[in-house]
Amino acid sequence: MWVNSEYKRLKTVLLCKPTFYRILPINLTAKKYIESGQLPNIHRAIEEHEELVRIYENFGVEVIMMEPDPDLPYQTFTRDFASMTPKGAVISRMHVSERQREPVVGADILVEHSIPIAGFITRGTCEGGDYMFLDEHTLVVGCGGRSNSEGIQYLKDMSPRLGLEIIPVMFHGDFVHMDCVGNIIGEKLIIACLDALPASYVDILKERHFTIINIPAASVPDLSANVMALDEKTILSHASNNRVNDELKALGFEVLTVNIPELLKAGGGIHCNVFPVQRT
């Protein structure tokens, strides 16, 4: 078993040092920082990433490091090049031209580490940040700013051999990926922007008795939902994410925090910066 949930204990992850990191005007957050001239300090971004590595290792997670590629400025956001399933990785097909080689490079390192590949998206676009396990047998896939209907249909065609039901969820493209607007972080627990999600999906969550930590649309570009479950009771979150962190603590979670302001300038948060290889 590789991954069939968003919150079982992390065993192995894949990360990439932001050696060649730079931001591109490909989402609202990055555009804001580019237009204001507040470009990332790469030295600080590397230090932030090193702290992420330390947190995972201190939690007992095996960290596999990907070799940075000078032509891939967003490679540090390893979440997107693929998504792990119980049968192995589904390799993405990326929307943004500057990121289209990331799945090729990522697939190579999976092969190098004997991590199985279950399939490749070869039509449309479908990216790892849009995959979200609703339960062990059901995968929600966001259709917003990156993944499109054609790519998700290709994934649905693949679903019998993955042993998964695929549920597409539409949302506005400005919100980029599903893990920014509806991030499942515990058993029947989701951080979600209800204003950004379709009523049909909200109804599914309510029918399944999910607890919903609702965030306003204005906080989506700040990556308020983009946190990471290390296990069933431990969440890694942004230090500035005060309201969400307080709500998680009130629900009985241990909340570990980290400051990554330079990495956030690209429009990618903690969840975006990690590719979960295995959860147990």
Beta strands, then each sheet from edge to edge (+ up, - down):
strand 1: 10-16
strand 2: 62-66
strand 3: 82-85
strand 4: 88-91
strand 5: 117-120
strand 6: 131-135
strand 7: 138-143
strand 8: 165-170
strand 9: 182-186
strand 10: 189-192
strand 11: 211-214
strand 12: 228-231
strand 13: 234-238
strand 14: 254-258
strand 15: 275-279
sheet 1: 2+ 1+ 15-
sheet 2: 3+ 4- 5-
sheet 3: 6+ 7- 8-
sheet 4: 9+ 10- 11-
sheet 5: 12+ 13- 14-
end
